[in-house]
Amino acid sequence: MKTKLLMACALTAAAFAAPAQADVITRDTIACRSEDLLDEFMSYSIKRDENGMMQLLLSGQCAVLSRGAQVSVISPGFSVATIRYRGAKFYTVSEAVR
């Protein structure tokens, strides 16, 4: 009886530990640790502020994701998707995971 209970608990834990939706990045894109940081990065990009973009990248607050990178989609969102990349939660443009 104990063995069956332990096995059921292990199977339940494994089911909940699975990624929400395994997917890949469909184009080179930027992902940031928060939606505000993603907006900040996009603002720097529009202004062609390379120093601002590099500061976010070098600090680890944002990352460049290459096409084909493996992610788990937490929430696809309308314009901003929430993803898990290398074990951390990031936000990126939704078109990059569709």
N, CA, C and O atoms as CSV, one atom per row, in Angstrom:
chain,resi,resn,atom,element,x,y,z
A,1,MET,N,N,0.827,-1.195,0.000
A,1,MET,CA,C,0.000,0.000,0.000
A,1,MET,C,C,0.868,1.254,0.000
A,1,MET,O,O,0.621,2.200,-0.748
A,2,LYS,N,N,1.908,1.242,0.869
A,2,LYS,CA,C,2.810,2.387,0.940
A,2,LYS,C,C,3.510,2.622,-0.393
A,2,LYS,O,O,3.678,3.764,-0.819
A,3,THR,N,N,3.915,1.541,-1.047
A,3,THR,CA,C,4.611,1.639,-2.325
A,3,THR,C,C,3.707,2.262,-3.384
A,3,THR,O,O,4.159,3.102,-4.163
A,4,LYS,N,N,2.436,1.863,-3.423
A,4,LYS,CA,C,1.493,2.421,-4.395
A,4,LYS,C,C,1.274,3.906,-4.139
A,4,LYS,O,O,1.185,4.696,-5.079
A,5,LEU,N,N,1.188,4.283,-2.875
A,5,LEU,CA,C,0.999,5.684,-2.525
A,5,LEU,C,C,2.210,6.516,-2.940
A,5,LEU,O,O,2.057,7.606,-3.491
A,6,LEU,N,N,3.418,6.001,-2.673
A,6,LEU,CA,C,4.638,6.702,-3.068
A,6,LEU,C,C,4.736,6.831,-4.582
A,6,LEU,O,O,5.142,7.873,-5.098
A,7,MET,N,N,4.364,5.771,-5.290
A,7,MET,CA,C,4.416,5.802,-6.756
A,7,MET,C,C,3.416,6.835,-7.282
A,7,MET,O,O,3.746,7.588,-8.199
A,8,ALA,N,N,2.216,6.886,-6.729
A,8,ALA,CA,C,1.214,7.862,-7.157
A,8,ALA,C,C,1.700,9.282,-6.901
A,8,ALA,O,O,1.504,10.166,-7.735
A,9,CYS,N,N,2.338,9.507,-5.744
A,9,CYS,CA,C,2.886,10.834,-5.431
A,9,CYS,C,C,3.986,11.210,-6.412
A,9,CYS,O,O,4.041,12.352,-6.867
A,10,ALA,N,N,4.857,10.271,-6.742
A,10,ALA,CA,C,5.954,10.537,-7.676
A,10,ALA,C,C,5.422,10.870,-9.069
A,10,ALA,O,O,5.925,11.784,-9.721
A,11,LEU,N,N,4.406,10.132,-9.529
A,11,LEU,CA,C,3.819,10.395,-10.845
A,11,LEU,C,C,3.127,11.749,-10.881
A,11,LEU,O,O,3.213,12.463,-11.881
A,12,THR,N,N,2.442,12.109,-9.802
A,12,THR,CA,C,1.781,13.415,-9.727
A,12,THR,C,C,2.813,14.529,-9.754
A,12,THR,O,O,2.645,15.519,-10.466
A,13,ALA,N,N,3.883,14.374,-8.978
A,13,ALA,CA,C,4.946,15.390,-8.956
A,13,ALA,C,C,5.594,15.525,-10.329
A,13,ALA,O,O,5.896,16.638,-10.760
A,14,ALA,N,N,5.810,14.424,-11.013
A,14,ALA,CA,C,6.418,14.471,-12.346
A,14,ALA,C,C,5.504,15.183,-13.337
A,14,ALA,O,O,5.978,15.919,-14.203
A,15,ALA,N,N,4.200,14.966,-13.213
A,15,ALA,CA,C,3.261,15.620,-14.123
A,15,ALA,C,C,3.252,17.126,-13.924
A,15,ALA,O,O,3.176,17.878,-14.896
A,16,PHE,N,N,3.331,17.578,-12.671
A,16,PHE,CA,C,3.333,19.005,-12.392
A,16,PHE,C,C,4.684,19.643,-12.674
A,16,PHE,O,O,4.753,20.854,-12.882
A,17,ALA,N,N,5.750,18.872,-12.686
A,17,ALA,CA,C,7.085,19.403,-12.941
A,17,ALA,C,C,7.342,19.586,-14.434
A,17,ALA,O,O,8.300,20.257,-14.817
A,18,ALA,N,N,6.499,18.999,-15.278
A,18,ALA,CA,C,6.685,19.103,-16.723
A,18,ALA,C,C,6.470,20.550,-17.176
A,18,ALA,O,O,5.666,21.266,-16.581
A,19,PRO,N,N,7.177,20.985,-18.218
A,19,PRO,CA,C,6.996,22.341,-18.722
A,19,PRO,C,C,5.563,22.585,-19.156
A,19,PRO,O,O,4.867,21.659,-19.571
A,20,ALA,N,N,5.122,23.836,-19.060
A,20,ALA,CA,C,3.768,24.194,-19.443
A,20,ALA,C,C,3.555,23.885,-20.923
A,20,ALA,O,O,2.522,23.327,-21.293
A,21,GLN,N,N,4.496,24.232,-21.754
A,21,GLN,CA,C,4.412,23.978,-23.185
A,21,GLN,C,C,5.821,24.106,-23.749
A,21,GLN,O,O,6.393,25.196,-23.776
A,22,ALA,N,N,6.372,22.988,-24.196
A,22,ALA,CA,C,7.710,23.033,-24.780
A,22,ALA,C,C,7.614,23.675,-26.161
A,22,ALA,O,O,6.726,23.344,-26.946
A,23,ASP,N,N,8.511,24.572,-26.442
A,23,ASP,CA,C,8.476,25.275,-27.716
A,23,ASP,C,C,9.877,25.743,-28.058
A,23,ASP,O,O,10.821,25.538,-27.294
A,24,VAL,N,N,9.998,26.367,-29.200
A,24,VAL,CA,C,11.267,26.947,-29.622
A,24,VAL,C,C,11.043,28.384,-30.052
A,24,VAL,O,O,9.943,28.760,-30.457
A,25,ILE,N,N,12.078,29.169,-29.960
A,25,ILE,CA,C,12.044,30.551,-30.416
A,25,ILE,C,C,12.040,30.522,-31.942
A,25,ILE,O,O,12.859,29.838,-32.556
A,26,THR,N,N,11.107,31.272,-32.559
A,26,THR,CA,C,10.953,31.234,-34.014
A,26,THR,C,C,11.787,32.268,-34.750
A,26,THR,O,O,11.915,32.206,-35.973
A,27,ARG,N,N,12.358,33.225,-34.012
A,27,ARG,CA,C,13.221,34.232,-34.635
A,27,ARG,C,C,14.148,34.792,-33.565
A,27,ARG,O,O,13.846,34.701,-32.374
A,28,ASP,N,N,15.260,35.362,-33.972
A,28,ASP,CA,C,16.162,35.986,-33.005
A,28,ASP,C,C,15.402,37.097,-32.288
A,28,ASP,O,O,14.712,37.893,-32.923
A,29,THR,N,N,15.529,37.147,-30.977
A,29,THR,CA,C,14.767,38.123,-30.205
A,29,THR,C,C,15.461,38.426,-28.883
A,29,THR,O,O,16.494,37.843,-28.552
A,30,ILE,N,N,14.876,39.341,-28.148
A,30,ILE,CA,C,15.350,39.724,-26.821
A,30,ILE,C,C,14.344,39.217,-25.796
A,30,ILE,O,O,13.139,39.219,-26.050
A,31,ALA,N,N,14.829,38.788,-24.653
A,31,ALA,CA,C,13.968,38.419,-23.532
A,31,ALA,C,C,14.534,39.100,-22.292
A,31,ALA,O,O,15.749,39.183,-22.117
A,32,CYS,N,N,13.639,39.585,-21.435
A,32,CYS,CA,C,14.064,40.293,-20.225
A,32,CYS,C,C,13.365,39.714,-18.997
A,32,CYS,O,O,12.349,39.028,-19.112
A,33,ARG,N,N,13.926,40.002,-17.816
A,33,ARG,CA,C,13.427,39.464,-16.552
A,33,ARG,C,C,12.087,40.032,-16.124
A,33,ARG,O,O,11.428,39.452,-15.260
A,34,SER,N,N,11.662,41.152,-16.703
A,34,SER,CA,C,10.349,41.727,-16.397
A,34,SER,C,C,9.824,42.425,-17.645
A,34,SER,O,O,10.578,42.738,-18.567
A,35,GLU,N,N,8.522,42.660,-17.655
A,35,GLU,CA,C,7.933,43.378,-18.782
A,35,GLU,C,C,8.465,44.811,-18.850
A,35,GLU,O,O,8.680,45.344,-19.939
A,36,ASP,N,N,8.677,45.431,-17.692
A,36,ASP,CA,C,9.229,46.794,-17.667
A,36,ASP,C,C,10.617,46.846,-18.295
A,36,ASP,O,O,10.929,47.774,-19.041
A,37,LEU,N,N,11.458,45.842,-17.994
A,37,LEU,CA,C,12.796,45.805,-18.584
A,37,LEU,C,C,12.728,45.560,-20.087
A,37,LEU,O,O,13.532,46.106,-20.843
A,38,LEU,N,N,11.768,44.737,-20.526
A,38,LEU,CA,C,11.589,44.517,-21.964
A,38,LEU,C,C,11.197,45.824,-22.646
A,38,LEU,O,O,11.718,46.155,-23.711
A,39,ASP,N,N,10.270,46.570,-22.025
A,39,ASP,CA,C,9.886,47.882,-22.572
A,39,ASP,C,C,11.081,48.831,-22.606
A,39,ASP,O,O,11.274,49.569,-23.573
A,40,GLU,N,N,11.881,48.801,-21.538
A,40,GLU,CA,C,13.065,49.664,-21.471
A,40,GLU,C,C,14.037,49.314,-22.601
A,40,GLU,O,O,14.559,50.201,-23.277
A,41,PHE,N,N,14.274,48.003,-22.800
A,41,PHE,CA,C,15.182,47.575,-23.868
A,41,PHE,C,C,14.659,48.028,-25.226
A,41,PHE,O,O,15.419,48.532,-26.052
A,42,MET,N,N,13.354,47.847,-25.457
A,42,MET,CA,C,12.768,48.250,-26.741
A,42,MET,C,C,12.893,49.754,-26.945
A,42,MET,O,O,13.141,50.211,-28.060
A,43,SER,N,N,12.726,50.514,-25.888
A,43,SER,CA,C,12.882,51.966,-25.973
A,43,SER,C,C,14.312,52.330,-26.374
A,43,SER,O,O,14.521,53.193,-27.226
A,44,TYR,N,N,15.294,51.671,-25.757
A,44,TYR,CA,C,16.698,51.902,-26.120
A,44,TYR,C,C,16.939,51.529,-27.582
A,44,TYR,O,O,17.665,52.221,-28.296
A,45,SER,N,N,16.328,50.437,-28.016
A,45,SER,CA,C,16.508,49.977,-29.389
A,45,SER,C,C,15.967,51.001,-30.388
A,45,SER,O,O,16.616,51.306,-31.389
A,46,ILE,N,N,14.778,51.525,-30.109
A,46,ILE,CA,C,14.173,52.527,-30.987
A,46,ILE,C,C,15.042,53.776,-31.059
A,46,ILE,O,O,15.182,54.384,-32.120
A,47,LYS,N,N,15.632,54.158,-29.911
A,47,LYS,CA,C,16.489,55.351,-29.857
A,47,LYS,C,C,17.909,55.063,-30.332
A,47,LYS,O,O,18.740,55.967,-30.409
A,48,ARG,N,N,18.184,53.791,-30.650
A,48,ARG,CA,C,19.528,53.338,-31.045
A,48,ARG,C,C,20.566,53.620,-29.954
A,48,ARG,O,O,21.715,53.958,-30.239
A,49,ASP,N,N,20.134,53.473,-28.710
A,49,ASP,CA,C,20.993,53.680,-27.547
A,49,ASP,C,C,21.713,52.367,-27.228
A,49,ASP,O,O,21.252,51.577,-26.405
A,50,GLU,N,N,22.846,52.148,-27.890
A,50,GLU,CA,C,23.593,50.903,-27.720
A,50,GLU,C,C,24.113,50.729,-26.293
A,50,GLU,O,O,24.171,49.607,-25.790
A,51,ASN,N,N,24.488,51.818,-25.642
A,51,ASN,CA,C,24.975,51.724,-24.262
A,51,ASN,C,C,23.876,51.221,-23.325
A,51,ASN,O,O,24.134,50.389,-22.456
A,52,GLY,N,N,22.657,51.720,-23.498
A,52,GLY,CA,C,21.539,51.270,-22.676
A,52,GLY,C,C,21.240,49.795,-22.888
A,52,GLY,O,O,21.027,49.055,-21.928
A,53,MET,N,N,21.223,49.365,-24.159
A,53,MET,CA,C,20.962,47.956,-24.464
A,53,MET,C,C,22.061,47.063,-23.889
A,53,MET,O,O,21.772,46.023,-23.298
A,54,MET,N,N,23.319,47.466,-24.062
A,54,MET,CA,C,24.435,46.666,-23.550
A,54,MET,C,C,24.409,46.553,-22.037
A,54,MET,O,O,24.741,45.504,-21.485
A,55,GLN,N,N,24.011,47.641,-21.351
A,55,GLN,CA,C,23.933,47.608,-19.886
A,55,GLN,C,C,22.939,46.537,-19.441
A,55,GLN,O,O,23.220,45.792,-18.501
A,56,LEU,N,N,21.785,46.448,-20.097
A,56,LEU,CA,C,20.790,45.441,-19.731
A,56,LEU,C,C,21.264,44.023,-20.061
A,56,LEU,O,O,20.999,43.084,-19.310
A,57,LEU,N,N,21.959,43.878,-21.178
A,57,LEU,CA,C,22.472,42.562,-21.558
A,57,LEU,C,C,23.605,42.116,-20.634
A,57,LEU,O,O,23.612,40.978,-20.164
A,58,LEU,N,N,24.561,43.009,-20.374
A,58,LEU,CA,C,25.715,42.647,-19.541
A,58,LEU,C,C,25.345,42.418,-18.081
A,58,LEU,O,O,26.019,41.660,-17.383
A,59,SER,N,N,24.279,43.067,-17.615
A,59,SER,CA,C,23.840,42.878,-16.233
A,59,SER,C,C,23.035,41.591,-16.065
A,59,SER,O,O,22.735,41.190,-14.941
A,60,GLY,N,N,22.685,40.947,-17.174
A,60,GLY,CA,C,21.906,39.709,-17.101
A,60,GLY,C,C,20.411,39.948,-16.974
A,60,GLY,O,O,19.640,38.999,-16.827
A,61,GLN,N,N,19.995,41.210,-17.031
A,61,GLN,CA,C,18.565,41.521,-16.937
A,61,GLN,C,C,17.831,41.170,-18.235
A,61,GLN,O,O,16.628,40.911,-18.221
A,62,CYS,N,N,18.553,41.163,-19.345
A,62,CYS,CA,C,18.000,40.786,-20.637
A,62,CYS,C,C,18.981,39.826,-21.322
A,62,CYS,O,O,20.170,39.801,-21.004
A,63,ALA,N,N,18.462,39.047,-22.256
A,63,ALA,CA,C,19.299,38.088,-22.977
A,63,ALA,C,C,18.870,38.051,-24.439
A,63,ALA,O,O,17.711,38.300,-24.771
A,64,VAL,N,N,19.822,37.737,-25.295
A,64,VAL,CA,C,19.535,37.542,-26.715
A,64,VAL,C,C,19.213,36.062,-26.894
A,64,VAL,O,O,20.017,35.198,-26.543
A,65,LEU,N,N,18.033,35.776,-27.442
A,65,LEU,CA,C,17.639,34.398,-27.721
A,65,LEU,C,C,17.697,34.174,-29.223
A,65,LEU,O,O,17.105,34.927,-29.996
A,66,SER,N,N,18.396,33.158,-29.619
A,66,SER,CA,C,18.531,32.839,-31.035
A,66,SER,C,C,17.388,31.948,-31.499
A,66,SER,O,O,16.809,31.191,-30.720
A,67,ARG,N,N,17.080,32.054,-32.773
A,67,ARG,CA,C,16.063,31.199,-33.375
A,67,ARG,C,C,16.405,29.738,-33.084
A,67,ARG,O,O,17.544,29.310,-33.267
A,68,GLY,N,N,15.414,28.986,-32.633
A,68,GLY,CA,C,15.614,27.575,-32.322
A,68,GLY,C,C,15.918,27.295,-30.858
A,68,GLY,O,O,15.966,26.132,-30.457
A,69,ALA,N,N,16.124,28.331,-30.050
A,69,ALA,CA,C,16.399,28.132,-28.616
A,69,ALA,C,C,15.197,27.462,-27.952
A,69,ALA,O,O,14.054,27.835,-28.217
A,70,GLN,N,N,15.448,26.483,-27.101
A,70,GLN,CA,C,14.390,25.761,-26.395
A,70,GLN,C,C,13.874,26.590,-25.227
A,70,GLN,O,O,14.659,27.083,-24.417
A,71,VAL,N,N,12.560,26.744,-25.137
A,71,VAL,CA,C,11.920,27.463,-24.038
A,71,VAL,C,C,10.672,26.700,-23.617
A,71,VAL,O,O,10.212,25.798,-24.317
A,72,SER,N,N,10.137,27.073,-22.472
A,72,SER,CA,C,8.814,26.608,-22.049
A,72,SER,C,C,7.926,27.833,-21.998
A,72,SER,O,O,8.249,28.816,-21.330
A,73,VAL,N,N,6.813,27.775,-22.700
A,73,VAL,CA,C,5.884,28.894,-22.709
A,73,VAL,C,C,5.008,28.795,-21.468
A,73,VAL,O,O,4.261,27.830,-21.304
A,74,ILE,N,N,5.100,29.792,-20.598
A,74,ILE,CA,C,4.270,29.848,-19.401
A,74,ILE,C,C,2.928,30.472,-19.754
A,74,ILE,O,O,1.875,29.962,-19.372
A,75,SER,N,N,2.975,31.581,-20.484
A,75,SER,CA,C,1.766,32.272,-20.933
A,75,SER,C,C,2.074,32.921,-22.279
A,75,SER,O,O,2.972,33.760,-22.360
A,76,PRO,N,N,1.348,32.551,-23.342
A,76,PRO,CA,C,1.656,33.099,-24.664
A,76,PRO,C,C,1.366,34.591,-24.792
A,76,PRO,O,O,2.033,35.271,-25.572
A,77,GLY,N,N,0.399,35.117,-24.058
A,77,GLY,CA,C,0.103,36.543,-24.088
A,77,GLY,C,C,-0.274,37.057,-25.464
A,77,GLY,O,O,-0.058,36.379,-26.469
A,78,PHE,N,N,-0.839,38.261,-25.508
A,78,PHE,CA,C,-1.225,38.864,-26.786
A,78,PHE,C,C,-0.031,39.530,-27.448
A,78,PHE,O,O,0.219,39.312,-28.634
A,79,SER,N,N,0.709,40.339,-26.698
A,79,SER,CA,C,1.883,41.006,-27.263
A,79,SER,C,C,3.172,40.614,-26.550
A,79,SER,O,O,4.251,40.675,-27.141
A,80,VAL,N,N,3.068,40.210,-25.281
A,80,VAL,CA,C,4.236,39.797,-24.505
A,80,VAL,C,C,4.000,38.386,-23.969
A,80,VAL,O,O,2.995,38.125,-23.308
A,81,ALA,N,N,4.922,37.491,-24.254
A,81,ALA,CA,C,4.837,36.112,-23.772
A,81,ALA,C,C,5.724,35.946,-22.543
A,81,ALA,O,O,6.800,36.538,-22.448
A,82,THR,N,N,5.257,35.140,-21.617
A,82,THR,CA,C,6.058,34.773,-20.456
A,82,THR,C,C,6.634,33.388,-20.739
A,82,THR,O,O,5.899,32.449,-21.043
A,83,ILE,N,N,7.953,33.275,-20.634
A,83,ILE,CA,C,8.621,32.011,-20.941
A,83,ILE,C,C,9.576,31.633,-19.816
A,83,ILE,O,O,9.949,32.461,-18.985
A,84,ARG,N,N,9.961,30.357,-19.813
A,84,ARG,CA,C,11.042,29.909,-18.931
A,84,ARG,C,C,12.182,29.518,-19.859
A,84,ARG,O,O,12.013,28.687,-20.751
A,85,TYR,N,N,13.339,30.120,-19.642
A,85,TYR,CA,C,14.526,29.861,-20.459
A,85,TYR,C,C,15.678,29.549,-19.518
A,85,TYR,O,O,16.046,30.367,-18.675
A,86,ARG,N,N,16.241,28.359,-19.670
A,86,ARG,CA,C,17.339,27.905,-18.806
A,86,ARG,C,C,16.985,28.043,-17.327
A,86,ARG,O,O,17.814,28.448,-16.513
A,87,GLY,N,N,15.746,27.702,-16.997
A,87,GLY,CA,C,15.297,27.683,-15.612
A,87,GLY,C,C,14.855,29.011,-15.031
A,87,GLY,O,O,14.454,29.064,-13.869
A,88,ALA,N,N,14.917,30.084,-15.805
A,88,ALA,CA,C,14.536,31.414,-15.295
A,88,ALA,C,C,13.355,31.953,-16.093
A,88,ALA,O,O,13.198,31.653,-17.276
A,89,LYS,N,N,12.534,32.748,-15.429
A,89,LYS,CA,C,11.377,33.361,-16.075
A,89,LYS,C,C,11.818,34.621,-16.814
A,89,LYS,O,O,12.515,35.473,-16.263
A,90,PHE,N,N,11.394,34.720,-18.076
A,90,PHE,CA,C,11.678,35.869,-18.923
A,90,PHE,C,C,10.405,36.296,-19.643
A,90,PHE,O,O,9.420,35.560,-19.692
A,91,TYR,N,N,10.449,37.487,-20.191
A,91,TYR,CA,C,9.367,38.030,-21.002
A,91,TYR,C,C,9.936,38.399,-22.363
A,91,TYR,O,O,11.022,38.970,-22.461
A,92,THR,N,N,9.187,38.063,-23.417
A,92,THR,CA,C,9.628,38.357,-24.773
A,92,THR,C,C,8.406,38.685,-25.630
A,92,THR,O,O,7.270,38.528,-25.183
A,93,VAL,N,N,8.637,39.134,-26.845
A,93,VAL,CA,C,7.512,39.434,-27.727
A,93,VAL,C,C,6.831,38.124,-28.127
A,93,VAL,O,O,7.504,37.134,-28.416
A,94,SER,N,N,5.510,38.121,-28.143
A,94,SER,CA,C,4.754,36.900,-28.412
A,94,SER,C,C,5.056,36.284,-29.777
A,94,SER,O,O,5.035,35.063,-29.933
A,95,GLU,N,N,5.338,37.137,-30.764
A,95,GLU,CA,C,5.614,36.609,-32.110
A,95,GLU,C,C,6.821,35.682,-32.130
A,95,GLU,O,O,6.949,34.854,-33.032
A,96,ALA,N,N,7.698,35.809,-31.158
A,96,ALA,CA,C,8.909,34.990,-31.140
A,96,ALA,C,C,8.650,33.551,-30.692
A,96,ALA,O,O,9.519,32.693,-30.846
A,97,VAL,N,N,7.463,33.275,-30.138
A,97,VAL,CA,C,7.163,31.907,-29.701
A,97,VAL,C,C,5.960,31.314,-30.434
A,97,VAL,O,O,5.507,30.222,-30.091
A,98,ARG,N,N,5.451,32.005,-31.417
A,98,ARG,CA,C,4.306,31.476,-32.192
A,98,ARG,C,C,4.764,30.709,-33.380
A,98,ARG,O,O,3.942,30.196,-34.138
